[in-house]
């Protein structure tokens, strides 16, 4: 996957403080979206606003040393990256 642009959307399903504030997604060539990261809005030790980002486990982007192409989903199969 070559990352050129991603979307950071407010998590409309957040019901608990531990849930991410935002979810990052990329638009695939076929028009579908894949979640690539979660982000939490918080404050640092000095009280300044900060954002913590956790990338999806197993996500490797083209051009990075660990990149390995993932198999494409067969027709009718849905590939999704779970988030905590």
Buried (B, 14 or more C-beta within 10 A) or exposed (E): BEEEEBEEEEBEEBEEEEBBBBBBBBEEEEEEEBBBBBBBEEEEEEEEEEEEEEEBEEBBEEEEEEEEEEEEEEEEEEEEBEBE
